């Protein structure tokens, strides 16, 4: 069950929600190449604190 707020068009809300999800997805897609570098950086920072 959802709350109805006066003055909000549900069709426009769906369109804006889909656009927002698309923007978040595009930003995640663009950030994928940084993944291996971030993992390497985190492993380097944790190198002295991880027990072997």
ZISUL-V457021 format. One record per run of one state. SS is the DSSP state (H for helix, E for strand, C for the rest). FROM is the first residue (numbers start at 1). LEN is the number of residues. Records with the same first field share a line. If there is no record, write none. Layout:
SS: FROM-LEN + FROM-LEN
This chain:
C: 1-9 + 46-7
H: 10-36
